[in-house]
Amino acid sequence: MSSATDAITEAERAGFDLSLVEHSLTLTPAERAREHDGALALVLELERIRDERHAHPQSISPASR
């Protein structure tokens, strides 16, 4: 067995999900860049929402608990 195969086997045994790596290797560099840009846009949008909610917290009425 090669050291790469050993590393993959050990990672899988430790519970790592390598499907995202395998998927990424099927993409061109431009496709990977587009996926990265999409993921980054999502993170930035979630951060914006979090910051907005933090700046304007909603009160919870006792009846809705």
C-alpha positions as CSV (number, residue, x, y, z in Angstrom):
1,M,0.0,0.0,0.0
2,S,1.2,3.5,-0.8
3,S,1.5,6.1,1.9
4,A,-1.4,8.1,0.2
5,T,-3.6,5.0,0.3
6,D,-2.7,4.5,4.0
7,A,-3.5,8.1,4.8
8,I,-6.9,7.8,3.1
9,T,-7.7,4.6,4.8
10,E,-6.7,6.0,8.2
11,A,-8.8,9.2,7.6
12,E,-11.9,7.1,6.7
13,R,-11.3,4.9,9.8
14,A,-11.2,8.0,11.9
15,G,-14.5,9.1,10.5
16,F,-13.5,11.8,8.0
17,D,-16.0,12.2,5.1
18,L,-13.8,12.5,2.0
19,S,-16.8,12.9,-0.4
20,L,-16.3,16.7,-0.6
21,V,-12.6,16.2,-1.5
22,E,-13.6,13.6,-4.1
23,H,-16.2,16.0,-5.5
24,S,-13.8,18.9,-5.6
25,L,-11.3,16.8,-7.5
26,T,-13.8,16.4,-10.3
27,L,-14.2,20.1,-10.8
28,T,-12.1,22.5,-12.9
29,P,-10.3,25.3,-11.1
30,A,-12.9,27.8,-12.4
31,E,-15.7,25.6,-11.1
32,R,-14.0,25.3,-7.7
33,A,-13.6,29.1,-7.6
34,R,-17.3,29.5,-8.4
35,E,-18.3,27.1,-5.6
36,H,-16.0,29.0,-3.3
37,D,-17.5,32.3,-4.2
38,G,-21.0,30.9,-3.6
39,A,-20.0,29.5,-0.2
40,L,-18.4,32.8,0.7
41,A,-21.4,34.8,-0.3
42,L,-23.6,32.5,1.9
43,V,-21.3,33.0,4.9
44,L,-21.2,36.8,4.4
45,E,-25.0,36.9,4.2
46,L,-25.4,34.8,7.4
47,E,-23.0,37.1,9.2
48,R,-25.0,40.1,7.9
49,I,-28.2,38.6,9.2
50,R,-26.6,37.7,12.6
51,D,-25.2,41.3,12.9
52,E,-28.6,42.8,12.0
53,R,-30.4,40.6,14.6
54,H,-27.8,41.4,17.2
55,A,-28.3,45.1,16.6
56,H,-32.1,44.8,16.7
57,P,-33.1,42.0,19.1
58,Q,-36.7,40.9,19.0
59,S,-38.5,40.7,22.3
60,I,-40.3,37.4,23.2
61,S,-43.7,37.9,24.7
62,P,-44.6,35.5,27.5
63,A,-47.6,34.1,25.4
64,S,-45.2,32.9,22.6
65,R,-43.0,30.8,24.9
